[in-house]
Amino acid sequence: MVKEAVPKAIAVANVLDRVMRSDRGRLLSNLVAGLRDITLAEEVLQEAAISALSHWGRAGLPSSPQAWLLTVARRKALDRFRGSKNDARKAEDLALLVVREEEEQEEIPDERLRLIFACCHPALELKSRVALTLRTVCGLTTTEIAKAFLDQEATMGQRLSRAKAKIAAAGIGFEVPSADHWPQRLDAVLTTIYLIFTTGYVASGEEPRDLCLEAEYLMRLIDRLSPDDPEIEGALAMMMLTAARHKARVGDDGASLPPAEQDRSLWNDERIAEGRALLARAMARRKAGPFQIKAAIADCQMLDGGPDWPQIAGLYGALWQFEPTPVVTLNAAVAVAEAGDVARGLNIVEGLADELSDYQPWHAARAALLAKVGKAAEAAGAYAQAIAAAPGEAEKLFLESRLAALA
């Protein structure tokens, strides 16, 4: 009997692990929609998972493990509410919900879009939005998120706890925003997901989870849950076009390479085709937005004849209408210089000194343009500052090669 029980227990544990990995976000978002409390939802779902190990081992696997976990998690939340005088009304509402779903055996609705909008609320700082989205919707552990952002696990745990507490204290709703608030909130969501993508894109490859794939999963999810939105399509297009170059972004010497210097044979043609199709579909809706423009910039960097710098400069000008920031101005200046007007580009870059002197890419861009106009000594100094603040080894090696070329 013992020999038979061990393989059965392993099989049950494997099924539970698979369900929790693939459906944790959907289950958690469904619980949050009813409980209005992320922390409580996480706790009762974990308790339900622990119960599943013993119950499934005795009674066998249920016909729908997901529905079983959801029902048991709600019952555990119900037990907590019943034990509190302050939560008597919540207990009544939740009891009705549990009974109704047990009777109707409904398909589990997908509430993840609500959870994504709550986690990406503008009231939360960007890093907290990213961490909370990875934890709740993607199911990454606190350890995995901390490693991705080079934080201590305890520090990241505190960040997640503060973010959940702020959502509760501020009364942030677990709902999809109304039409008048949709653009602002959607931009926060897309920015959060794209930051997850870029964090994975420049990572060393030693992370336990591929953040690029996690971001792609989230972007495809929001596209499926809210179809026909041109900005979502534009953001997904930008992600596909950038991801297509991933294998070529670092040369044989370990130095990062700009698109114009990459080995195009390493680019992923399927992703390029998908990205361009998404961009064309988004632009056909004639509702221009920043993510569509950024996707068009990425596309212009990958043309067969090389980057179309005049077009890229024009696109950055259009982007500035949506995002009038010094960083957009810096990128536009570089495009202007690459298009042939180096002096003008350098003047714009120099004019950003007060705002961007602590921004590493500003030093790198300034160094490159100073080199172009023959100011080697000043360029060397700017390269030294850029190298000292380089975000990774690949970027550092690239800048060091440019500095060596000045000689």
N, C-alpha and C positions, 0 to 999 in steps of 0.2 A: 504493500500500500504506500509506503513512504517513497519507494522508487517511482511509482506512478504519479504521486503528488508533485514531485519536484519538476518534471517536465511540464505538467499542467500549470503550475505556478509561473514558470518561465514564460509559457505561451500567453497566459493572462497578462503578465507584466509587459510583454512585447506589444500586445494589442493596445493596452492602456497607453503605453508610451507613444505608439503611432497616432492614436486618437488625440492625445494631448498636444502632440507636435503639429498635427495637421489642422485640428479644429479648435485649439485653445482660444484663438482670437474670436471666433464666431460664438463659442460658448460664453466667453467672458463678456462680450459685448451684449449678448442677450440678457445675461444676469444684470449687468450694469443698467440696462434700459429699465428694468423693473425695480432694482434696489437703489439706484441713484448714488451708488457709493462704490468706487473702484476697489478700495482696500477690502471692504466686506465681500465683494464679489470674488476677489482673488482668494480670500481665506476660505469661503464656503466651497469654491470649486476645488481647491486643494484637499479639503476635507472629504469631498465626494470622491475624489480620485483615490484617496487612501481607503475609503470604504469599498470602492470597486475591487481592489486587490483581493480582499477577503470574500466579498459576496460573489463575485464572478467565479472565484475559485471553487466555491461550494455549489452554486446554482447553475453555473455555466454562463456563457456570454449572452447578454440580452440581444434582441433583434436589432435594436438601435442603441449602441453604446453611448452615442452623443445625447440622445433623449434621456437615457437613464441618468447620466451624469448631471444633466440640467435639472431634472426633477429632484434628485437627491440634494443637489446644491441648494435649490429653493427651499426644500424642507428644512435643511440645516439653518438657513437664514430665518425661516419661519420660527424655528425653535428659539433663536436668539431674540427675535422681536417679541415673542410671547413672554419671555423672561424679563421684559422691560415695560414698565407702565407707560413710559413716554412713547413707545412704539406700538401701542395697541391698534391704532388705525392702520399702520403699515402691516401688521400681522393679519388683519382682516382682508386687506386688499391682496396680499400675497397668497393667503389661503385660497381665495377665489381663483386666482391665477393658476395655482398648482392643481386644483380640482378640475378646472376647465381643460387644461392641457392633458391631464391624465385621461379624461373622458374622450376628448376629441382626437388625441394622438396626432396633433398637427405637425406639419413640416416645420422644422425649426427656422424661424425667420432670420434673415441676415441683418443684424443691427450694427455691423462694423462701421458703416459710414458715420453713424452718430458718435461712436467711440473715437474715431479718427478726428472728427471736428472738435470734440471735447479735449483730446490730448494735444491738439495743435492750436488751441485758443491763443489769440494774440496777447492775452494777459500773462501768459507764461513766457519766460525767456526761452530763446531759441534752443539752447542746449537741453533744457528741461523738456521741451516739446519732443525733441528727437528721442531722448532717453525713454520718455513715457510711452511714445508710440512704439518703439522697439520692444519695450517690456510687455505692453498690454496686447497690441494687435499682432506683433510678430512672435511673441513668446520667447524672446531672448532672455537669458538669465542676467541678473545684476552683474555677475562676474564677466560675462561676455561683453556687456555694454561698457563696463569700466575699462576693459582691455582695449576696446575699439577707440576709446577717447583718452587713453593713457591716464586714467584716473585710478585712485585707490578704490577698492570695492566698497569700503565703508563710506567714502565720500560720495560715490555714485548712489549708494543706498539711501543716504540722507537727501540727496537731490530728488530722487524718486518720491520719497516720503513727503518732502516739502511740496512737490508738484501736486500730488494727490490731495494734500491738505488744503492747498490754495484753491483747487477746483471745488472742494466741499465748502470752504469758507466763503468764497466769492459767489457761490450759487451758480456756477457755470453749468448751463444746461446740456444734457446729453441728447442733443437734437441737431438735425440738419438746419442750418440757418435759413431764414426767409429770403425772398428774392432781393430785398434792399440791402441785406447784409452779406449776400452770397459772394460777391467779388472779393471783398476784403478778407473774409474768412477762408475762401478757397485759395487765395494767394498765400496765406499763412500755411495751409495744408501742403500745397505744392512745394513751397520753399523748404518746409521741414523734410519732406520726402526726398527732395533733390539733395539736401545736405547729407542725408543718410547715404545717398548714392555717391556723392563726391568723396565722402569719408572713406568709403570702401574702395573707390577708384584709385586713390593715391596711397592706399595701405600697402604694407610690405608683403601681404599674402600669408602671413602667419596667424591671422585672426581665426578663431574657432568657427565663426559664421561669416559667410560672404555677404557683406552689407550691400553690395551692388545688386545681388539677387533679392535680398530682402526689400530693397527700395523698388526694384522692378515689380515684385509681387504686390507691394502697396499701390504703386501707380496703376497697374493693370486692374487691381481690385477697385479702386476709386473710379476708373474709367468704366468698368462693368456696372458698378452700382449707380453711377450717374453718367449715362452715355450721352453722346452728341454734344459735349461741351468742348469748344475749340481750345480753351486754355489747358484742359486736362490732356487733350490730344497733342497739343504743342509741347507740353512738359514731357509726355511719354516719347514724343519724337526726338526731343533734345537728348533724352536719356539713351535712346537706341543709337543715335548717331555718335554720341560720345562713347558708348560701350563698344561700338564697332571697332574703335581704334585701340582698345585696351591692350591687346597683345603687342602693339607697336609703340606704345608710349615710352618705353625704355629701350635704349640701344644695347648692343653687345657689351659696351663698356660700363653698363649700369647707369648711364646718365639719361635723364628724361629728354624727350625730343618733342618739339612743336609739330603739329600736323604736317606742315610743309616739308619737314625733314624725315618723316617716318617712312618705313618700308610698307608701301601700299599693298603689297602682296599679303601682308599679315592682317589687313583689315577684313572684317566680317561682312561679306556682301549681302547676306540675308538681313542682317540688322540695318544696314544702310538702306536697303530697299524698303523695309518696314518703316524706318524713320521718315523717309521721304514721302511715302504714301500717307502716313499719319499727318505730316506737315501739310501736304496738298489738301487733304480732307479738312483740316482745321482752317486753312486759309480760305477755302471755298465758302466757308460760313460767313466770311466778311465781318468778323468781330475781332479785330486785332487786339492782341494783348501781349504782355511782356514775355511770356514763355514761348509763344509762337515766334516772336522776334528773335529770342535767344536760339531757338531751334534753327531758324533761317541763317543765323550767323554761323552756327556749327556746320550747316550744310555748305555755306559759301567757303568754308575753310577746307572742304574736301572735294572740290571740283577737280576734274581730270587735268585741267591746265594749271592747277595750283590755286591758292586762295585768291578770291576776287576782293582785293583790299578796298577799292573804291566803294563797292557795294557794301562791304562790311562796315566801313566808316559811316555810310548812310544809314545802315540799320542801327548802329549804336546811337545815332542822332534820334532815330525814332524811339529807341528804347529809353532814351533820356526823358522823353515826354511822360513815360510811365514811372520811371525810377530816376529822378534828378539827383543822383548821388555822385560823389567824387570818384568812386570806383568805375562807374559807367563812363565818366568823363576821361579817366585814365585810359580805359580800353579804347575809347574813340580816338584819343590822341595817338596811341600806338598804331591804330589802323590808318589814320591820316598820314603818319610817317611812312608806313609800309607802302602806302599808295603813291608815295613820291615826294610829299611835302614834309621832309624831315625837320626843317627849321621850325615850321609851324607846330608840328607834333611835339617837338622838344620844348617850345615855349609854353604850350599847354601843360605839359608834364611839370615843368619848373614852377608854374603857377599853382600847382597843387601841393607844394611843399608843406605849408602850414597844416593842411588837413590830413595828409597821408605820409608824413615823415616817419610814422611808426608802422607803416604798412609795407611789408617785405616786397610785394610785387612792384610797388612804386620805385624802390631802389633798383630792382632788376630792369624795369622798363627805362628808367633814366640812364642807367649804365649803358644799355644797348644803343640808345639814341645818341648819347654823348660819343660813343665809339663811332657811330655812323658819320658824325660831323667832324671827326678827327681830333676830338679832345681826349686823347688817350689817358692822360694823368687823372683827369676828373672822372673818366669812365672807370679807371682802376679803383679809385676810392669808392665809387658807388657800387661796383661789383663786390668789393670787400664787405660793405655793409649788407648787401643782399645775401652773400654767402653766410655771413654770421647769423642771419635770421632765417635761413632756408628751412622749410618745413620738413624736409626729408633728405635722405642720402642721395636719391636720384636727382633731385633739384639742385643740391649742392654740387654734385659732379658736373652737371650741365653748366652752371655758372662758372665753375673753376675752369672748364674748357674754354669758355668765352674770355675769361680773364687772361688765360695763357695765350690766347690768339692775339691779344693786344700787342704782345711783344714782337 
